[in-house]
């Protein structure tokens, strides 16, 4: 039960002139319409063997859904070959065949027929379908009175009653609450144990990391990587090559002179937001976040290294200034510290330079985090410069844990005796 994609290209023709009326079509008989070519997939090559669980990730518009539709034979490729060995179940356009004026149970009959279940199979599984979707109380309700999320849950619950050899899944986890998503995970676990070959498109990188053996990364229709999942997710998040470079190698990536190029823009931004104050004898000229590859980034994976590089320009010699940093999640004050609290004396500063705040293992779990940076004198009496919540970065959660922070912990059984 395999899927082989060889040198796959897909190009759409987009007409430059729209012709809707009869007159427009008649007038255009002697003026052939012109088209622009939009290539959405460019030379895609990979093989999914029996039992493989393959993730497909990338930004919106990278061609992920188009690729699945071609494999499902909904679209035809412009060039290349698709070899499919096995029966396919496609969770792409969930809900096709639903009718808004029919009840939940009636729509189960219709949709189950569309996806190929026999009348006997439909009758035997109807109760399980409604129960799985969590719509027992609404089974006699017309579909148009249900939310869009409930409708997609019903479609997925019906579709998983098939017994496929190859499963194509496109963002089904984006609907439903945590309980329903866990049901989806249970289905994926069962299919994986049964050796079903699965191609899984999702923006949920935690789910991709959890289930997928390998992952295909697409960017602007091009195949960037096809490799072990954790390596490909690293490349997607950090936008870098797979070769590892220590964090200390980043000094050439972001120097103090680089910061000066963006100083005017940074000052203008903070003043516009009214989030900057101080006497400016020692100015913060910029802040950059460095990932584990030593490159500037605003996206990180929980548990990976992160360095906050604070650039400064001291207009006079200042002894032992104190740099501070605070992390926020929405309006929650998460953590704050200074180099003084950590027993680190910066010494005397004059002119341009920078200082790094280094986190060896990022404990923030998931979300967007805002950062305040500041610098004061050694006695905290003189505020030189303060940038209040001006900078931010995003964290992806590779685990199943919930919340803001990751805690280093474990479970243990009761002690005998």
N, C-alpha and C positions, 0 to 999 in steps of 0.2 A: 504494500500500500504506500506508494511513493508519489512524490511530485518533483518533476525536473523542469527547471526553467532555464532555457538556453538562449542567450543573446536576444533578450526580449526588449522590443521597442514599442511604444504606443504614442501616436501622434493624432491629435484631433484637428479637424479643419473648422475654423471659425469664420463664418461669412462676414465680410466687411460691411455689406449692405443688407438691411433687413427688409424682407418683402412679405407682407402679411395679407394684403388685399389682392383681389383678382386683377384689378387695374395695374398694380405694381408688378405682378408676375407677367401680364401681357406686355407691358411696356419694357420689361427686361428680357424679352425673348431674344432680341438681337444684341443684347448687352450682357454677356455671361457674367455671373457673379464672381467676385474675387474673394479669395480666402486667405486668412493668416493661419500658419501652421503653429500649433502649440504642442510641443513634445513633453509629455508628462512622465515617461519612463524611458531610460536610455541604457541599453545594453545591460540588462539585469541577468545574473547567472547564479543559481544556487540549486541545491538538491535537498529535499526533505525525505529521509528514509522512513521505513515503517516504525511507528512509535515515537518519532521525533516530535518534540514540542518546540516550534520555531516562533520566536517573537519577531515582529516587524514594527520598528519605531522610526520616528522622524517628525519634523515639524509639520503643521498643517500645510497641505498643498505639495507634499513631497512625493505623492503617488502611491501611498500605502493602500488605500481603498481601491484604486484603479487596478493595482496588481491583483488583489483578491478577486475582483470581478472578472478579470481575464482568466484566472485559474478556474473560476466557477463557470466559465463559458457564457457569462453575461455580456462581456465585451470581447471583441476579436482583436488580437494583436496586429500592429502594423508590420512588424518584422519579428522573426524569432520563432521559437518552438516552445510549446507547453506539453509535457507528457504526464498524464495522470493515470495511475493504476489503482482503481478502487472507487467505491461509491462515496460521493461527496455530500455533506450536509453544510449548507451555507447560512451563517447567521450574519447576513450583510444588510439586506433591506428588510429588517424585521417588521412584521405587520402587514406585508403585502397580502392582499386577499381579505383583510378585515373590512367589515361594513359597519359604519357608525350607528345604524338604526337596528342592528341585531344585538341580542343579548350576549353576555360573556360566553355562555354555553353554546349558543348558536354559532358564534364566531370561532369557537374551538373546532366545531364540525367543519366549518368552511376552510379555516387555515390548515388544519391537519390534512385535509384532502389535497390542498395545494402543494404541501411538502411531501406528499406521497404515502401517507398512512392509509391502510385499508379501513373499511367501515368497522370491521371487527376490532382492529387495533384502537381505533378512535373510541369505541364504546368501552373497551377494557381499561383505557388509560385516562379517560376524561376526568375522573375524580382526582387522580394524581396530578393532572395538569393544573386544575383549579387550586388545589391545595398548595402545590409548589409556588404558584404565583401569589399566594396569599389573598385570593379573591373569593374565598368561600362565601362571605356575606354579600358579595356583589354578583353572584353567578346569574341572577335574573335581571341585572341592570343593563341598560343599553350602553354600548361601548362609548358613545359620544358623551356620556355623563361621567366617564372615568378620566383621570389625569393621563397625560401622555406617558408618564413613567409607568403607570399601572398597565397601560396598553402594551408597552414594550415588554414588561415583565410577563404578560400573558403570552406574547409572541415567543419569547425565549422559552418559557415553560412548555409550550407546545412543541417547539422545534427540538428540544433535547430528548423528546420521546423517540426520535429516530435512532437507528443503530448504524452510524456511519463508519466507513473505513478512514475517511479524511474529513477533518473538521476545519471550516474556515470561519473565523470569529473576528468581527469588526466592532470594537468598543462597546460590547454589551454591558461591561461593568460600569459604564458611565451612568446607568440608570439604577434606581432602587436604593434602598437604605443598606446599612451594614449587614442586616440579617439576610437580605436577598443576595447581596454580593457573596456572602459566605456560602449560600446555596450554590451559586455559580462556581465558586472555588471547589466545592465538593464534587460537582459534575466534572470539572476539569481533572480533578484527582482520579476520579473513576475512569474517565477516558484514557488518562495517561497510563493507569495500571492495565487497562485492556489493550494497550498498544495502538490506540487510535492516533494517526498522524495529524497534528494540529498546527495550523498557521494562525497566529494570534496578533492582531493589530490592536495596540493600546497605547494611551498616554500615561497609564498607571505603571510607572517603572518598577514599583514594588511588586506588582503582580507579574510583570515580565520577568523580573529577577527570580521570583519564587518558582515559576512554572517552566520557564523556557530553558532548554539545554543550549541552544544557539540563538543568536539574534541577528537580524538583517537591519542595517541602518541605511535609510534613504535620505538624501538631501537634494532638493530641487530635481527629483526624478532620477538621480544618479545613485549607484550603489557605492556607498562609502566604506562599509565594512560588513563582513559576514563571519562571525567568530563566536567564541565562548561569550555567554551573555554578560557577565560582569565586565569584561574588557570592552565590549561594544557600548555598554551604558556609560562607562567612564569616558569613552571617546565622544559620545553624544553630549554628555553634561559638560565636559571640560573642553570640547571642541579642539582636540589635539590628537597627535599621533599616539599609537599604542605604546611606544617606547617610554619607559619611566625615567624622569629626570628629577633628582632630589630638589627639595624646596630651596635649598641654599643656592642653587644655580640661577636664581631669579634676579640677581642683582643687576645683570645686564639688561633685563627686560624692562625695568622701571627705575630710572635714576632720578636724582633730584632735578636735573635739567629737564627731564620729561615732565615733571610736575609743574615746573615753571611755565611750560607751554599752555597748560590748562588753568593756570592760576587766575587769570582774569575771568574766565568763564565760571570757575568755582565761586569766586567772590561775588560775582553778579548774581549767581543762583541763590546763595545763602542770604544776601541782602534783600533780594526780592521776597524771599519767604520770611524775612524778619527772624531768622533763627541763628544769628551770629552776633556775638558781642565780645568785648575785651579791648584792651588798649593797643593791641596789634604790635607791640614791641617784638613779640615772637609770634609770627603768623603761621597758621596751618594752611598750607597751599594746595593740599590735595590728599585724597585717601583712595587707595587701591586695594582690592582683595586679590590675594594670590592663592592659586590652588596647589595641589600636591605636585604638579608638574612645573611649578614656578612661573606660571603664566597668569596674567590678569584675567579674572573671571567674576561673574556675579551669580553663578550657579554651582552648588556644591552637593555632595552626597554625605548624609549623616555618617559620622564615624571617620571621615577622611580629614587630613590636615587642612588648616586654613590659616593664612597670615593676613593681618590687617596692617598695611604699610601706610604710615602717617608721615607725609612730607611737611617740612617746615622751612621757614626763612626767618632767621633771627637777625634783627637789625642792630643789635648790640650784643656784647658778650654777656651771657646769662649763665650763672652757676646752678647746676642741679635742678633744672626745670622738671615739673611733674606732669606727665602725660596721663590722661584718663580716657577710659572707654566705657560705654554703656550699651547694652543690647536690649532692644524692645521687640515684643511680638504684639502687633496692634498697639493697644494702650497698656500692655502689661510690662512692667519693669522686670526684665529677666535676670540681668547680671551687670554688675559694675565693678571696676577695679582701677588701680593706677600702678605705675611702675614703682612708686614709693611703697604701696601696700605689699608688693611682691619683693621688696628689698633690693631693687635694681636702681642704682644711681647712674643717670645718663652722663653726668659730668658737665663740663662747660660746653656751651654751644655758641656758635657765631657763624652767620652766613646760612647757606642752604645745606640741608641734610634730610635724613629720615630716620624713623624708629619703627621697628616691627613688633606687633603684638601677635604672638604665635600660639595657635591652638593645635596641639599634636593630634587630638582626636575630637572632632567636633561633636559635642553632646546634644546640639539642637536637632530635633527630630524631623520636623516638616513645617514648611510655610515660608512666609516672607518676613525677614527680620530687619529692623531699622537700627542704625548705629549712630550714637553721639560720640564725638571726639572732642577733647579739650586739652588745654595746656595752661598751667598756672605756675607761680613761683614755688619755691621749696617749702614755704610756710602756708600755702594755700590762701594767702591774703590778697594776692594780685592775680586777676584773671587776664592772661595774655590773649587768649583766643578760645572761642567756644562755638562749635558747629552742632546745633541741636537736631538730631534725628534726620540729618540730611542724606545719609548714605544708607544703602540697603543691599541685601543679597538674598538669594533663595536657596532653600535646602530641600532635597529630595529624600524621602524615607525609603530605604531599601528593605525594611523589616515589616513585620505585621504589628508592631507596637503602636500605640496611640498616644497623642498628647503633644507637648512642646519639647520635652527633654527625653533623652535616652539615658537610662540609669543602668550602670554596670551591676547586674544582679543575676541570681539563679534560684531555682527551686531545689528543695532537697526533701527526701522522705523522712518520716518520723524515725527517731533512733530506737533501735531494739532494746528491750529491757527497761 
